[in-house]
Structure formats: C-alpha cells, structure tokens
C-alpha cells in the first residue's frame, strides 16, 4: 500500500484497517459513537491551524478530518447503510440545489444578501422533504421554536444559538448587568451544592453557571468559543513563564510550592498583560 493523491486510496486503506483478522485491532473495535469525539477533536484542530495561520498544518489537519469522514462511511458500508460515494453524491446534490444562481439560470446573478435568503429557503424545503420521508408517528411531535438549533454543535456554540433563538420572542435579559446577577446567583447555588457534597447537583449547577456565562458573552457581543480559546492560550503562555522561571533556578515544577508558583503566575500576568490594560 503506497500513498496517493486519489481519494480511493484512502478508502482502500480504511477498508484494510477494518478488515477482520488482518486489520488493526483498535480500528476494528470502534463504532460511530466511539469515533465521534475524535471527529469533533479533528474539526477543532482545523480551526486551531487556521487561527495560527499555519497552512502546512492546516493541510495535515484537513487530512485528519477527511479520515474521519472516510472512517464513518466505512462503518456505514459494513452495515449496508451507505458508502463514501453516497456521501459525496449527497453533498454535491445539496450544493447544486442550494446555489441555483450559479448552476441554473432562473435566479441569475444574486447579491450576497439574497444568496442567504435562497439558501435558507432551500434548506427549509430539504428539511420538510426529509420529514416527509420519515415514517408517520401516532402522535405528532411538539414543534419547538428551538428545534432548528443543530444538536451536533459544540456545547458553548449551541448554548449561544439556543439563547439567541429564545430571544427572538422576548425570552431574554434586557441588560448584561442582569445576566451578571444571574451568574452570581448560579455561583451561590454551586457553593450550596458543594456544602451538601452532592456530585450530581454540583455538575448540574456548574452547567447552569456555564450557560449563564455564555449568555453574558452573547450580550456583550463576544464569541464564547473564541473567548475561551484566547484564555486557553493565555493560560499556556503564563504557565510556560512559570516553567521557564523555575528552570532558570535549576528547579522543577514538582520542587516548587503552590505559593511559589502562584507568585510566578502573578509575575507572568504582568508580562502578558495587554498594553490597553495598563
């Protein structure tokens, strides 16, 4: 088996990895549910490469993400559900249908704002068609305002979308200060749960606090995913400062006390503080 620029080679490799007896034991143990977290992780790594402006890394990460698509398609083919070619056909059909201004003459040249309108209209038509293909239910499900919010999004992004959707009917805070009061309330509830020692309640209240924080981000026009990525990067930079400072003293992290590391952390904050914050 040799590398190739042809997608068929990647499909062959994945099939070989999933072949009983001769394939890879780890790959053979996987299913859709166990692979799904890796799919999400690879998508995030694509975003990270874009954020860093590293196009060489982006090439590799896009390959890793493509492997995830091939992996899921291979597992589906083993169940006689669909194959990789069906995935390609489905997305090409969808893209052609959603761009009539490019692939058909009836809409002609459209402004970008009109393109979005056409896209949303066709998506709604496709959703109705999929619903019509499903077997009828005895009791029609409740049609929620939030039904259109995709379930597969990262939790922070989906929280933002759920809140934004609810706000369209007035279910929203009027002032970010009111959201801040809600955050304090949720923090108090976590403290009470900690005092009771109920792990399930602590986890639930922590989720409520995170949801409230996303709400604050939305009210101040901040992307919670981007904000958290920036904070992660800041944490890494400041922790690296601690490591370098201790290394300069000929010491390791394990040899330093928490008080010493905390003092170095505060020094690192001064080093990484933006000019506007001085």
C-alpha positions in Angstrom: 0.0 0.0 0.0 1.5 3.3 -1.1 0.4 7.0 -0.6 -1.7 8.6 -3.3 -3.4 11.8 -4.2 -6.5 9.8 -5.1 -9.3 9.6 -2.5 -9.9 5.9 -3.5 -6.5 5.0 -1.9 -7.6 6.5 1.5 -10.9 4.5 1.2 -8.9 1.3 0.5 -6.6 2.0 3.5 -9.6 2.4 5.8 -11.2 -0.7 4.5 -8.0 -2.6 5.1 -7.8 -1.3 8.7 -11.4 -2.5 9.3 -10.9 -6.0 7.7 -11.4 -8.7 10.4 -8.4 -10.7 11.4 -5.9 -8.8 9.2 -6.9 -5.3 10.1 -6.0 -3.1 13.0 -7.4 -4.3 16.4 -8.1 -0.8 17.6 -9.9 0.3 14.4 -11.9 -2.9 14.4 -13.2 -2.1 18.0 -14.6 1.3 17.0 -18.1 2.3 16.2 -19.9 5.6 15.4 -20.2 6.6 19.0 -16.5 6.0 19.9 -15.2 7.8 16.8 -17.5 10.8 17.2 -15.3 12.5 19.8 -12.3 12.2 17.5 -14.3 13.8 14.7 -15.1 16.8 16.9 -11.4 17.0 18.0 -10.1 17.0 14.4 -12.6 19.8 13.5 -11.2 21.9 16.4 -7.6 21.2 15.2 -8.5 22.5 11.8 -9.8 25.7 13.4 -6.7 25.9 15.5 -4.4 25.7 12.4 -6.5 28.5 10.8 -6.2 30.7 13.9 -2.4 30.2 13.9 -2.2 30.9 10.1 -0.3 27.7 9.7 -1.2 26.4 6.2 1.1 23.4 6.3 -0.5 22.3 9.5 -4.0 23.1 8.0 -3.2 20.7 5.1 -2.4 17.9 7.6 -5.4 18.6 9.8 -7.8 18.7 6.9 -6.5 15.2 6.0 -7.1 14.1 9.6 -10.7 15.4 9.3 -11.2 13.8 5.9 -10.1 10.5 7.5 -13.0 10.9 10.0 -15.5 11.1 7.1 -14.0 8.0 5.5 -14.0 6.1 8.8 -17.7 6.8 9.4 -18.5 5.9 5.7 -16.6 2.7 6.0 -18.5 1.7 9.2 -21.8 2.6 7.4 -20.9 0.5 4.4 -20.3 -2.5 6.7 -23.9 -2.1 7.8 -25.1 -1.8 4.2 -26.3 1.7 5.0 -24.3 3.8 2.6 -20.8 4.1 1.1 -18.4 7.1 0.7 -19.7 7.7 -2.8 -23.2 8.3 -1.4 -21.8 10.9 0.9 -20.1 12.7 -2.0 -23.3 12.5 -4.1 -25.5 13.8 -1.3 -23.3 16.9 -0.7 -22.9 17.6 -4.4 -26.6 17.4 -5.0 -27.2 19.7 -2.0 -24.7 22.3 -3.1 -26.1 22.4 -6.7 -29.6 22.7 -5.3 -28.7 25.5 -2.9 -26.9 27.6 -5.5 -29.5 28.0 -8.3 -27.9 31.3 -9.1 -24.7 29.5 -10.1 -25.9 26.2 -11.5 -29.2 27.3 -13.0 -30.3 30.3 -14.9 -33.7 31.1 -13.3 -32.3 33.3 -10.5 -29.5 35.0 -12.4 -26.9 37.0 -10.5 -27.8 37.5 -6.9 -26.5 39.9 -4.2 -24.9 38.1 -1.2 -27.9 39.1 1.0 -30.2 37.4 -1.5 -28.0 34.3 -1.7 -28.6 33.8 2.1 -32.3 34.1 1.6 -32.3 31.5 -1.2 -30.0 29.2 0.9 -32.4 29.4 3.9 -35.4 28.8 1.8 -34.0 25.7 0.1 -32.7 24.4 3.5 -36.3 24.6 4.8 -37.6 22.8 1.7 -35.0 20.0 2.2 -35.9 19.7 5.9 -39.6 19.3 5.0 -38.7 16.7 2.5 -36.7 14.7 5.0 -39.5 14.9 7.5 -42.0 13.6 4.8 -39.8 10.6 4.2 -39.9 9.6 7.8 -42.5 7.0 8.9 -45.6 8.7 10.3 -45.9 8.8 14.1 -49.1 8.2 16.0 -48.7 11.5 17.9 -47.1 14.3 16.0 -44.1 15.7 18.0 -44.3 19.1 19.5 -42.8 21.7 17.2 -40.5 23.7 19.3 -39.1 27.1 18.5 -35.7 25.7 19.3 -36.0 22.7 17.0 -33.9 24.3 14.3 -30.8 24.6 16.6 -28.4 21.9 15.5 -27.7 19.3 18.1 -24.2 18.5 16.9 -22.6 21.8 17.6 -20.1 22.4 20.4 -21.9 22.9 23.7 -20.9 26.6 24.0 -21.9 27.4 20.5 -25.2 25.6 20.9 -26.0 27.4 24.1 -25.4 30.7 22.3 -27.8 29.6 19.5 -30.5 28.4 21.9 -30.4 31.7 23.8 -30.4 33.7 20.6 -33.4 31.8 19.3 -35.3 32.2 22.5 -34.6 36.0 22.4 -36.5 36.3 19.2 -39.7 36.0 21.2 -38.6 38.2 24.0 -37.4 35.5 26.3 -34.2 37.3 27.2 -32.4 39.6 29.7 -32.6 43.3 28.8 -29.2 44.2 30.4 -25.9 42.4 30.7 -25.9 43.6 34.4 -28.9 41.4 34.9 -27.0 38.4 33.4 -24.1 39.2 35.8 -26.6 39.0 38.7 -27.7 35.6 37.4 -24.1 34.4 37.2 -23.6 35.4 40.9 -26.8 33.5 41.7 -25.6 30.4 40.0 -22.2 30.6 41.7 -24.1 30.7 45.1 -26.0 27.6 44.1 -22.8 25.8 43.3 -21.4 26.8 46.7 -24.5 25.4 48.4 -24.2 22.2 46.4 -20.6 21.9 47.4 -21.6 22.2 51.0 -24.1 19.3 50.5 -21.5 17.2 48.7 -23.9 16.2 46.0 -21.7 15.5 42.9 -24.7 15.3 40.5 -26.1 18.5 41.8 -22.6 20.2 41.6 -22.3 19.1 38.0 -25.8 20.4 37.1 -25.2 23.7 38.8 -21.8 24.1 37.1 -23.6 23.6 33.8 -26.1 26.3 34.8 -23.2 28.7 35.5 -21.6 28.0 32.2 -24.9 28.6 30.4 -25.2 31.9 32.2 -21.6 32.9 31.2 -22.5 32.2 27.6 -25.5 34.4 28.0 -23.2 37.2 29.2 -20.9 36.7 26.3 -23.8 37.0 23.9 -25.0 40.2 25.5 -21.6 41.8 25.1 -21.1 40.5 21.5 -18.3 38.1 22.4 -18.0 34.7 20.8 -17.7 32.3 23.8 -15.7 29.7 21.9 -13.2 32.3 20.7 -13.0 33.9 24.1 -12.2 30.6 25.8 -9.6 29.7 23.1 -7.9 33.1 23.8 -8.0 32.4 27.6 -6.5 28.9 27.0 -3.7 30.4 25.0 -3.1 33.0 27.8 -3.1 30.2 30.4 -0.5 28.3 28.4 1.7 31.3 28.0 1.6 32.2 31.7 2.2 28.6 32.8 5.2 28.4 30.4 6.6 31.6 32.2 6.4 29.6 35.5 8.2 26.7 33.9 11.0 28.9 32.5 11.4 30.8 35.7 11.8 27.6 37.7 14.2 26.1 35.1 16.3 29.2 35.4 16.6 28.5 39.1 17.5 24.9 38.4 14.3 23.6 39.8 11.2 21.7 38.5 7.5 22.2 38.9 7.4 19.3 41.4 10.0 21.0 43.6 8.1 24.3 43.8 5.4 25.0 46.3 1.9 26.3 45.3 2.7 29.7 46.9 5.9 30.0 44.8 4.1 29.0 41.6 1.3 31.5 42.4 3.8 34.3 42.9 5.4 33.4 39.5 1.9 33.3 38.0 1.2 36.9 39.2 4.6 37.9 37.7 3.5 36.3 34.4 0.3 38.3 34.4 2.4 41.4 34.3 4.4 40.1 31.4 1.3 39.1 29.4 -1.0 42.0 30.2 -2.1 43.8 27.0 -1.0 47.4 26.6 -4.6 48.7 26.8 -4.9 47.1 30.2 -2.0 49.0 31.8 
